[in-house]
Amino acid sequence: MLVLPAIVYVTALSFYPSAEAVYQSFQTPNRHYVLTNYKELVSFGAYNAIYNTVIVTICALALQFFIAMVIATILTKEFRGKQFFQVSVLIPFSVATIVAVYAFSNVFVTPGGYADSLLEIFGLKPVGWTAYHNYWLNVLALIISDSWKNTPIVALILTAGMSTIPPEIYAAAKVDGAGPFSRFFRITIPNLSSYIAIAMIIRGISEFNIFAMALVLFPHVLLTTLAYGLYSETFLGLSYAASVVLLGFIVVFAIIVTVYRSRSQSR
């Protein structure tokens, strides 16, 4: 009875809408239980949207994990100004997404953005971060913007995990001759597996749903993600089909991370 309100909330606002989207994705005005909507997605650029979503998700997670691990390692040390550094690291996460992406739209806007202006100061040519023909620069601009906003939550989770590792383990490993890399891969990573899984699930689901960044950062549809395509799609049946595809990616990603976490704990 105590958890009943939470069960009702999740069922009404998560499970039921998902099941309804799956059901409606197989419906057409004339026929029922057909794959017409999914076949039509191909002509609307579904493959490109899926490819862009996967690329952005993988690259953003890798960058955020790397930076967050560096930040977490620093925060586990005692040094002067630690509290100021900790607060500074968490500030981006408190900024509203639309505010952050609007700021980065001024940084990467083509022409005349701050990023290109910085390159000109060092005698380099502007690269056009949001230009139509620069696909990988589009991806990089989106990843940088998203990572600045969301890396703090990953760093916070990893910091909490690293604080639970007894320092005596590192001291004993150091006495036994283990170097920094050996201690990192044999002590830190195994003990952080559960925290890494939590961080990757939280951020991975958010990355698959990335929308506002792509919508505001680019002046027109330069980098279409699945969520962006779902928003742009005007046909109801195709929208349901696109949402089911996105839901499938999220479920598969969550299962993969959960299996990795289970295997890490069994070792």
C-alpha positions, 0 to 999 in steps of 0.5 A: 500500500505504501508504494501504490501511489508510485506504481499508479504514477509510473503506470499512468504516465509511463507504461500506459503511454508506451503501450498505447504508442506501440498499439497505435503504431500498427494502426492506419485509417483503413487497416489495422495491425500492419507495418505500413507506418514503419515502412513509411518511416524509411522515406522520411529519413528514419535511417539518418535519424537513427544513425545521428542519434546513435553517433551523438549518444556514443560520442557524448557518453564517452566524452562525459564519462572521461571528463566526469572521471577526471573531475571525480578523481580531483574531488576525492582529493583534499586541496585548497579551494575544493568547495569552490571547485565543486560548486563551479563544476555543478553550476552548468547542471543547474542551468536550464537546457534552453538557456544553455543551448541558446548560449551555445547557439551564439558560440557556434553560430555561422558566421560570426560565432565566438568559436570561429572568432576565437580561431581567428584570434590564433590566425586560423580560418573559421570552420563553420560549426553549424554549416550545412556541409560540415556534418562532423562539426555539427555533431561535435558542436552538439556533443560539446553543448550537451556535455557542458550541460550534463557532465556534472550529473555524471561527475556527481555520481562517480564522485559518490562512488569513488568516496566509498572505495577505502583508501587502504586498498590503494595504499596496499596496491601501491605497496605491492608495486601497482602503478597508477594505471593498474590501480585505476583499471583493477581497483577504481573501475571494478568498484565503480561498475554499479555507479557507472551503470547508473550514470550511463543509464540516466545519461544514455536515455537522455541522449536518445531523447536529445531534442532541444539542443538540436532544435535551437542549436541549428538554424534549420534541420542540419542534424536530425535526431529521432526525437527531433524527427518525431517532433517534425513528423505531422502524420500521427501514425508515423509519429507513433511508429517513430516513438516506438523505434525510439522506445526500442533503442532506449530499452535495448540500451538499458538492458545492455548496461544492466547486463554489463553491471550484473556481469561486473558484480558477478566477477 
